[in-house]
Amino acid sequence: MRNRLAFFILGILLAGCSVTRTLDDGQLLYKKTTINVDAPKNEKSISKEISDIPEPKPNIWLLNTVPLRLWFYNLAGDSVPEKGFRHWMQNKLGRPPVIYKDYYVSTTKKELATALQNIGYFTSQISSEEKIDNKKIELTYNIKVSEPYQINNISYPEPTDSLSYYISQQKYQSLIDSGAQFNLDVLLTERNRIADHLKNKGFYYFSADYLLFELDTSKNKLVDVKLTIKEDAAKRIRDIYYLDDIYVYHNYNLFNNQKTERDTSYLNGIYHLTDKSKMDVKNDVLNNSITLIPNNRYRTEDYSISINKLLGLGTYKFVNIEFTTSENSDSSKLDSHIYLTQSPKRYMRAKVEATTKSNDYSGPGLNLSYNDRNLFQGAEHFMINLEGRFESQIAQNNRATNSYEVGVNTELNIPRFITPFFDANNYLAQRYTPQTSIKAGYSYLDRGELFTINKFNLSYGYKWNETKNRSHEVNLVSVDFLEAGHISDLLSDNYIIKRNFKEQFIFSLNYTYTFNELQSEKGFNNFFSSTVELAGNSVSLLDELINKGSAPDKNSKVFGTVYSQYAKFSIDYRTYINSGSYNKLAGRVFMGIGIPYGNSRYLPYNKQFYSGGISSIRAFPSRSLGPGTYVQPDSLQSSYSLEQAGDIKLEMNLEYRFSIYKFFKGAVFTDAGNIWLLNKDEEIQGGEFNKSAFLNQLAVGTGAGFRLDASFFVLRMDIAFPLRIPYLPENERWVIDKVNFSSKSWRNNNLVFNLAIGYPF
């Protein structure tokens, strides 16, 4: 073993030496750059600001001994063909040597000095040192700075016309603070903010480039900042522009538009140019999505909102708006030209899939869907999905359980609020396109000789975005009906089956608020979603009215079925800390509680919480955890896997994601959580929630995984094992000391493999 280690170390050392053999005489391999900062304070923040400046980046050295990618590059040899293994090795695994050039030092010194000035260090001393060893060079830059300059006075232009007046008013919202350290980025941000404000006041031709900052650094460590308008700017940047004619080009063809004959119609100040040979969105629907209004001032905000709302209709592939100086009036008028390129009106999709679940059910599935993006010429999006799947589970006794499921789901999304008493579009749909959503579905599940289930659902509700990051969804009516058919003798006496598979009628109202900034490029992003659901109250009120004021019974029915009453609340919070182009730390906390009351003693089957599985506690099979410390009897475990559920859920996940090579990614993770019952149930021992004991009942698991991340498609493979098992005796729940990867028995009983599409959160 020692000899092998010695040979391995020797191999690395020889590889480190060999990378310079291909260099010509006088050439040096650029190995490393070091920056040392000597400052009165904030040395770390200064180093961070300038750390990426030295160029080019040297070859990466493994353990400071061998540049592995350069070694692969040289290993491919000379005269590498344009394809094949050597080409792949040199161009994919390898990287060519970074040869040192004499001008690197002088160029880098200038860039470092400029970067320091941009953050307030106008005077700096920068020296460099070279270390040459065996045709390799290392550069060290030593930087010494004194106290940074601070902002003293800020002045804005005196108002002499409309432009200077609006600029001068912005001093009250200025981002530049007197006494703050000088920072060029703050000045540039302030300039862009003022330019955006002016564009929204009608200054169509104005841009940030017409604003200049004059700096006076004659005072000791102080900077006077004066904002001015570029003197040689064209006159038109000072003019306020108003909208004149608005033209909408329906069915605009990006490549062959000149050959299209169009009819022109006029509606509420907007001209519509349509191709009558094609079905199109009605003019009044488009008008409602266009916030540009003739004779109003030009505003960039109206331009952006119009594009967002037109794209939000879901009918158009491209939306482009151009403004031209009006030919029918004075020069301060703009004509608006809105070009709409349609997506295909109808399309069909067929998807074949193979599923492997952590509850050991596996099998193929087929999904057929038909979509119409403009069903009634009002940009209504109609979808119908037909799906079927066959799955089989092999239990521990090698007895196969087959499962069949077929279903049909329909959905109609209408791009506006349809409200009975008032027009909500004027209040809630000012920036984004809302949707009225109507859904209906039916599915039939046949779990072989175990049981069958019929499920019906119907809902009516609204979706809308308040801002770019905030969205709302409310279902005013949500109806679910579950009917269990044949239940085998093996399960008919099981308490959990009896409880969960009763006929259920749910008439509920639910609301979801979502805050999502995951599209932001910030280093720290958050996601928050909260849902409130109330069920059975309106039915109970109707029941009470029918019963002439008498309180309904515990088993009151509607359509011959006992209806459910409960309140359900859930919170899903996620945070992401980015530490590179892909590397990130992702965390999630989920909390949920369902409170049955009135007609119900527990939540309906399809509204209960579950734990365990591919996007939950991955060290445990799907829906196998809890509630509390409950564990299924051996008689059930040895034959069939039953889904365990509860009224309360707490779950926490922490995952570090990192890049391996291109679209190959990796992750290590830890999951913790469990579910509980709100009310004690004698048949489910240990399942009730106890505020003094629930932390001691958390399951904990850990693992690692690979992701094939092609942006539009993510295939995830995770393998996990438990660290803490809540249903074991209280002093034996931590099982870290029992982890034994070399034991086949331990692997069979503890390793859980998860294969999934997409990230867990």
Residue, then its C-alpha position, 0 to 999 in steps of 0.5 A: m500500500r505504501n509503495r502504491l502511494a509513493f508511486f502515485i505521488l511520484g507520478i503527480l510530481l513527474a506530471g507537474c514537471s512534464v507540463t513545461r517540456t513543450l514550451d519554447d526557449g524563453q517562454l514561461l508558464y503562468k502559474k499563479t497570481t497573488i494579491n496582497v492588500d494593505a489598507p487601514k480597514n476593509e481589506k477583505s472587501i477591497s480584495k474581493e472587489i479586485s480579485d477577478i481583475p488580473e488577466p488572463k487566468p492561469n492554469i488551475w493547479l491540483l494541490n499546487t502540484v500539477p495543472l491537471r487540465l494542461w496535463f491532459y492537453n499535452l497528453a493528447g500530443d501534437s497534430v491532434p485530429e479534428k475528431g476522435f478520442r485525442h481531440w476530445m481529450q485535448n479540447k474537452l478535458g484539457r486546456p492549453p498552457v497560459i504563456y506569460k507575456d511581458y505586458y501582463v504586469s503593466t496592464t494589470k496594474k492599470e486595471l487595479a488602479t482604475a478599480l480602486q479609484n472606482i470604489g474611492y481609493f484615488t491614490s494607491q501604491i501598486s508594486s509587483e514581484e516575480k518568482i520564476d522556477n523551472k519555466k514557471i512564473e508566479l506574480t504577486y501584486n502588493i497594494k497599499v491604500s490610505e483612507p478612501y474619499q467620501i462624498n461631500n456635496i451633491s448638486y443637480p441642474e438648476p431648472t431652466d426647462s422641463l427636462s432640467y426641472y424633472i431632473s432637479q426634482q430627483k435630488y429628493q430620492s437620490l441614491i448618493d448620500s453625503g458622507a458615504q464612501f465614493n463608489l462609481d457603481v452608485l453614481l451609475t445606478e443613480r444615472n440610470r434611475i433618473a433616465d428611467h424616471l424621465k422616460n416615464k415622463g414622456f422624454y422618449y429620446f432621452s437615455a442615461d448617456y446624456l447625464l454626466f457627473e463632474l467630480d471635484t477632488s480638490k478637498n482633502k479626501l472629499v468629493d463634490v459631485k455635480l450632475t450635468i446634462k451633456e451640452d451637445a445633446a440633440k434638441r429632441i432629448r428635451d422634448i416631451y412626446y405624446l402618443d398619436d395613432i396606434y396600429v396593431y398588426h395581427n398575425y404578423n409574419l417576421f419573414n413574409n409580412q409584405k405579401t400579406e393583405r390586411d383589412t383595417s378596423y378601428l376600435n376605441g382609438i386603436y387601428h387593427l390590421t388583420d388577415k381575415s383568412k386566419m382566425d384571430v384574437k378579437n380586437d376588444v381583447l387585445n385593446n384590454s391588454i394594451t395600456l398605450i393610449p392616444n394623446n397620453r404621454y409616452r411612458t416606458e412603463d406603459y410600453s413594458i406593461s403592454i408587452n407583458k400583458l400581450l405575451g400573457l395572453g399565451t397566444y403570441k410567440f413574439v410581441n414587438i412595439e416600435f415607435t415612429t415620429s407621427e406623420n399626421s401631426d407635429s414632431s412631438k407625437l409618436d405613432s405606435h406599431i404593435y407587431l403580433t406573431q402568433s404561436p400555432k393555434r392548436y397542437m397535440r402532444a404524446k408522451v411515453e414515460a417510464t416511472t420508478k417510484s420509491n414505493d417499489y411501483s414501476g411501469p410505463g405510462l402514456n399521456l395524450s394532450y390536445n391544446d387550443r390557444n384561442l378557443f373562442q377567439g378571446a385567447e382562451h386556452f383549452m387543454i384536455n389530457l388523457e393519461g394511463r399507466f400501468e405499474s407493478q410492485i414486487a413485495q418482499n414475498n415476491r408477490a406482484t401487485n399490479s396497478y392500473e390508472v386512467g384519467v381525463n383532465t380538462e382545463l379552460n384558462i380565460p385571460r381575464f377576470i370573470t366576476p359576477f358583480f364588478d370588473a376586477n380587471n380594473y383593480l387587480a390586472q393593471r400590470y399582468t394578464p390575469q386568468t380565470s381557470i376552470k378545471a374538471g377531471y376524473s381518474y380511476l385507479d385499480r390496485g389489482e386485488l387490493f382496491t379500486i378508487n374513483k376520483f372526480n374534481l371540479s374547480y373555478g378560480y383566478k390566478w394573477n401576478e401582483t408584481k414580477n415576484r408576487s402572485h396569487e391564486v384563489n379557487l372560489v369553488s373546489v369540489d372533490f369526490l372520492e369513492a372507493g370500490h372493491i376492497s379486498d378481504l386482506l385490507s377490509d379489516n385494516y383500520i387505516i384503509k377503512r378510515n382513508f377510503k371512505e366516500q368523501f365529498i369535499f367542497s372547499l375554498n382555497y387561496t395561495y400567495t407566492f413570493n418568488e425571486l428565483q429568477s433574480e441574479k442576486g447571490f441570495n434568493n428566496f421563495f415563499s408560498s403559503t396556502v389556506e384552505l377552508a372546506g365544508n362551511s358553505v355546505s354546512l350553512l346550506d345544510e343548516l338552512i335546509n334543516k330550518g336552523s337546527a345544527p347539522d348532525k356529525n354525519s350530515k350528508v350531501f348527495g348521499t355522501v358525508y361531506s368534510q369540514y376542515a381548515k388547512f394551512s401550509i407554509d413552504y419557505r426556500t432559500y438559495i445562496n449562490s457561490g458560483s456559476y452553479n454551486k449553491l446551498a439550498g434550504r427548505v422548511f415546510m410546515g403544515i397543519g390540518i384542523p378537522y372539525g364539525n363533520s370530520r374527525y380527520l382530514p380527507y385522504n387526498k388532503q392529508f400530509y405525507s412524508g418520505g420519497i423523492s422530494s421529501i425525506r429521501a432516506f425513507p420510501s415514499r409515504s412510509l414515515g409516521p405519523g409520529t412513532y407509529v410503524q405498520p404491523d409486520s403483517l402489513q409490511s411483509s405483504y403490501s405498502l400502505e400510505q401513512a398520512g397525518d394532519i401535521k407536517l414538519e420538514m427541513n431539507l438542506e442541499y449543497r449543489f455543485s458542478i462536476y463537468k458541464f451539465f453533470k452536477g452533484a449534490v450532498f444533502t440532509d433531510a429531516g421531518n415527520i408527520w403527526l395526527l392532530n387528535k389521538d387515535e387508539e388504532i395508530q399508537g404514537g401518532e399524535f402530536n405532542k409539543s414536548a416530544f415532537l422534536n424527538q420524533l423527527a426522522v433524519g436522513t442523508g445522501a448524495g446524488f447526480r444530476l444531468d442538468a440540460s437546463f430544459f430537462v433535469l434527470r436526478m439520481d439520489i441515494a440516501f440512508p437514514l441517520r435517525i429512525p423515529y419508530l425505533p425505541e427512544n434511546e436507539r433512534w440514532v443509527i449513525d453508529k450502525v452505518n456499514f456500507s460494506s455490509k450487504s444486509w445493511r445496504n439492502n435494508n437502508l439504502v434508498f435509491n430515488l430516480a426523478i425528473g427535476y430538482p426536489f425544491 
